[in-house]
Amino acid sequence: MHLDTQAKKLLGQLDMGCIASTAYDTAWVARLARFGHPLGERALDWLLVHQNPDGSWGSWPQFVIHDHIMCTLAAVVALAEAPNARRYQRAIQRGVQALSILGGKARQEEVVDVNRATVGFEMLLPTLMDEARALGILPSKAERVLGLVEHLGERKRRKIRNVPINREVSMVFSAEMAGREYRGWLDQQNLRNPNGSVGNSPSATAYYLLCVNPNDTQAWKYLEKAVNPDGGFPLAHPMEAFERSWVVWNLGLVEDWATSMHADFVSLLALLYNGWHSQYGIGFSTFGSLYDGDDTAMATALLRRYGWEVDLSPMFFYETEGYFITYPMEVGVSYTTNIHALWALSSLGFDDRYPAVRKVISLLTQSSSIVPYDKWHASPFYLVSHQVIAGLTYETMRPFLQKQVDWILSMQRPDGAWGMKASTIEETALCLQALCVWQRTVGNIPLENIRRGAAWLKRRENANVPAMWVAKTLYLPAHVVRSSVLSALALAESV
């Protein structure tokens, strides 16, 4: 099947967001087995099937210590308190042993780095550790990790103490951080979305049913809609706005497709336009009240590019004195949010004399590292690829971007692929996208590097893909990754 045919087929599959199941969210739903609901029983079975070879849970073989700690803690708690916990003793023992090893591996500089941690790690970890401690399954070495982040969690708690958690604030996505002790943080009358969810998060919704209101029929119905065919639960549901934006962005990098699929893109983006908020823009879903600077920047440029007239003021709502933020009260800077803001500014014709453009370029080029970590993706290739593409039109960035292109070339593996820990499909696609777009505009890329990368990718394009996107744990937006692969292969054919 030709690449353009595959791309068209993918566009026809976009719906509410195709997000693979995560151990963390599935574990929270598994705890609902105490109510005798089949969703909880199926989730317990999913956990048994998806335990990693080393006894942990989390993305495999991709390894981010925060992801494995959170997923493994959540899973052993769910299995240990299950109505038929004896059935799971072997899995629990292996999970506890894995936690002990993870606790021993944890390095302070890695664990406390807000740009390398999963979302809300310092707040969610104490809650789960309290649960594990009460069940008598928390190994002493795992306690050490809590000590490393305890001061960060306390600082955050002081910051949010007077901010009720409701559907209007980003913390609602991680409402389970309140645990049993801090349920007073929850504005229970204004917590749920109209679709029955708490923050469009299966884990937060399961927590709500477990600890706040087990009789909420709308919340149960939400989980029944959110469950994946394999019985597990995704990081979030729905994520239709994010999925459409990133898929259209990826496929639109291929100039022929931007023309031939224009009508398809317009049709898909109509949902974003209809869900646009005049002050805050959009979030990862139009079915809720959470908005963010990353989705808003990407959607602003795409809507304008494909003929929708939207005001630019929501994008600038997220501009602060030093950079663009993703969410209010955000801890640390997201480089990719600023990269996507730069791409939007470039697409909309703002030159490098414009203050916001200068601000973002300064942020990106003055980083102490050519390849800093970013909070929304575990691979630096995501950040570098998007930065090369976003900054390409600004001549003042070219010397900096050339260094990043050179770094990409230097990181190509002997098999032709890319990957920080092993050759992966997604990372190879990301690098090919950057190299091909650079070659199309600037030139000077050895074509053999592109050919070798494309050949490797074509042989393995349908293989399993590890989760590398970062939220409360690592997750896999399957259609988004697939669109990057198709885009990369088409771009490689055109150079």
Secondary structure, 3 states (H helix, E strand, C coil): CCHHHHHHHHHHHCCCCCECEEHHHHHHHHHHHHHCCHHHHHHHHHHHHCCCCCCCCCCCCCCCHHHHHHHHHHHHHHHHCCCCHHHHHHHHHHHHHHHHHHHHHCCHHHHCCCCCCCCCHHHHHHHHHHHHHHHCCCCHHHHHHHHHHHHHHHHHHHHHCCCCECCCCHHHHHHHHHCCCCHHHECHHHCCCCCCCECCEHHHHHHHHHHCCCCCHHHHHHHHHHCCCCCCEECCCCCHHHHHHHHHHHHHCCHHHHHHCHHHHHHHHHHHHHCCECCCECCCCCCCCCCCHHHHHHHHHHHHHCCCCCCCHHHHHCECCCCECCCCCCCCCCHHHHHHHHHHHHHCCCCCCCHHHHHHHHHHHCCCCCCCCECCECCHHHHHHHHHHHHCCCHHHHHHHHHHHHHHHHCCCCCCCCCCCCCCHHHHHHHHHHHHHHHHHCCCCCHHHHHHHHHHHHHHCCCCCCCCEECCCEECEHHHHHHHHHHHHHHHHHC
